């Protein structure tokens, strides 16, 4: 049960963030240029992502018993770097140095760009298809990486990570269809902070296990590491907010 939670929970939270960002672009395309082409773009992107997860995830199931120490180190380092990337941006956002992520602003920007592309064709809209395909694929690639990395512990973990990502897609899609507007109700900035802390924690934990470190509390050590990462990150937010020059703060730029 703990293995399932370790893989499924961060996969779900991270995927909610990524799918919400993709939905904003798809919504902009659909409302601006019609829904037929963007829906096919979404389906094509999901098919591509399924192939990617299948190609890279299947060996984790087949050859799990032969997973080497080096493999654990590589996965741990990748998770650590990926998590620190999310965490760094989250810290800068909460410190006020870069702007908070704003789905409504991104939606308006995408609508303006799409309208600048000209009129929608009557039968098939290549612009609508490729905008949606690219949005879902690019955001989904991060989901795929997280799923594969979290599933590196074996078949059960991979299935749990896939289930978490799929559940997030259903939740975000359902909420988006119901509200029919950018999902500003999703606390993306806070969720990105949490995901960054989680991925950094797993990177430290699994990378250290690859170096033959034996954690005294076993998997429960993850909670201790997560608390430490969160505490250090919150201290960093406070320190940056106090010492950052006023001129370094950005009010409108989204990163």
N, C-alpha and C positions, 0 to 999 in steps of 0.2 A: 504493500500500500504506500509506503514512504517513497519507493522508487517511482511509482506512478505519479505521486504529487510533485516530486522533484522535477520530473520532466513536463508534466501537463500544466502546472500553474504558471511558470515563467513563459512557456510557449503560448498559453492563452492570453496573458497580459500583453506580451510583446506583440502578438498577432493583432490584438485589438487596436493597438496604436497604428500599426502598418496598414491594416485594412481600412481604418477610419480615414487615413490620408489618401489611400487609393480611391475610396468612395467619393471623397470631395471632388476629385478630378473627373471621375465617371459621371457624377451628378452634373457638373458643369457642362460636360460634353452632351449629355442627354437633354438637358434643359435648353441648350443652345442650338444643337444640330439634329435633334431627334434621337430616338432610343434604339432603333434597329441595329445600326452599325456598332455603337458602343457595347451593346449586350453581346454581340458576337466577339468583339474585342476582349471582353472580360472572360468569356468562355475559352477563347483561344489561349489567353494568358494562363488561366487555371490549368488547361491541358498541358502547357509547356512546363509549368511548375510541378505538376504531377510526375512528368517524365524525369525532371531533374531530381526530385526526391527519390523516385524509384531507382534511378541509376546509381545515385550515391548512397542511398539508404539500404538497398538490398544487401550489399556486401557486409554491412554491419550486422545483419541478421545471420547470414550464412557463415561468416567467418568470425563470429563473436568470440568463440573459444580460443581463437588464434590471435586475438587483439594483443598487440605488443605494448611494452612499457613506453616505447617511443611514440606510439599512436596516442596514448593517454596524454603524454606531454604536449604533443602537437595540438590536440583538441583543447587542452587546458589553456595553452598560450593563445589560441585563436579566440576562445571565449573571453579570456582576460582582456585582450586587445579590443575586441568588439564591445564588451561591456564598458570598458573605460572610455571608449569613444562616445557612447550614449551618456555615460555619467558625466563626462567633461562638459558636454553641451548643456546637460540639465543643471549642473552647478552654475555655469555662466548665466543661464536664463534666470535662475532663482536669485542670483546675486545682482541682477539688473544690468549686466554687461552686454548681453545680447537680448533681442526681443523674445518674448514668449511666443510659442507656436500658436498661430491664430488661423483656424480653419476657415472662418468667414472671410478673412482677408485673402487667403489663398484661393478660395472659390471665386471671389470677385476678379482676381488677377487672371485666373484661367478663363473665365467667361470673356473678359476683354480680349485676351489673346485669340480665343476661338472665333469671336466675331470679326476680328481683323483678318481671318483666313478667307472671308468671302461667304457667298451663299451656299447653302447645303444642296448637293445634287438630289434629284428626285428619287433615284433608285438606290444607289449605294454611295456611302460617304467614306472614302478612304481616310480622310482626316479624323472623323469620329472614331473609326475602327482603331487606327494606330495610336491616337491619343489615349484611348482606354486600354489598349493592349500594353502600351509602354508603361502606363501608370501602375496597372495591376502587376505587371511583370517585375518592374523595378522594386516596388514595395514588397512584392511577394518573394523576391530573391533573398531579402533579409529574413523573411519568415522561414524560407527553405533552409537557410544557413543555420538559424536557431534550432529548427526542428532536427536537422541532421546532427548538429553538435550535441544537443540534449539527448538525442537518441543513440549516441555513441556507446552507451553502456550496454546495449543489446536490444533484442527484438521487443521486449516488453516496454522498455523506455522509449524506443522509437515510435511504437504504436501510441503510447500515451502522449508524446509530443505532437504527433499528427492529429490526434483527437483534440488536443488543446487548440491547435491552429484552426482546425475545421470548426470547432465550436465557436471560436472567435469570429470566423467568417460569417457563420449563421447569425450570431448575435448582432454584429455590426450591420450586416445586410438587412436584417429584419428591422432594426431600429431606423436605418436610413430610409427604407421603403415606407415605414410608418410615418416618419417625420417629414420626409421629402425635403430636407434641407441639410446643410453641412452639420456634422455631428459635433457642435460646439459643447454639447452637454457631456461629452467624453472628456474627463480630466487628463488630456494627453500629456501635459507638461509634468504633472505628478507621476503619471504612469511611466513616462520615460525615465524619470529619476529612479523609480522602483525597479524597472527592468534593468537599467544600467547597474544598479547595486546588486541585483540578483545574478546577472551574467558575470560580473566581476567576481562575485563570491564563488560561483561554480568554477570559474577559471582558476582561481587560487586553489580551490579544493582538489579538483581533478588533476591540475598540473602538478601539485605537490604529491598526489598519490602516484603519478607517473615517475616521480623522483624517489619513490619508495618511502614517503613519509607516512607514518601510521598515526591517524588521528585518534586520540584517546576516547573520544565520545562517538566515534563512527560517523554515520551520516548526520547525527544530531549536531556535529561540529559546524555544519552549514549554517545553523541558526546563530551560532556565536560569531562566525566570520561575517555573516550578513549584518549583524548588529554593529560590528566594528567598522565595516565599510560604510554603513549608513551614518554612523557617528562622525567619522572622519570627513565624510562628504558634507554633512551639515555644518561642521566647523569651518570647512573650506568656503561654503556659501557665506557664512557670517563674516569671515575674514576678508573675502573679496568685496563684499558689500561695503565694508568699512574703509578699505584702503584704495579701491579702484577710483581713479580720477573721474570727476564728473563728465569730462569730455569724452571719456572712453565708453560711455553708456550709449546704447543704440536704442532708439524708440520705435523705429519702423522696420528695420531689416529683419527678415525671418531667415534663420539658418536651419 
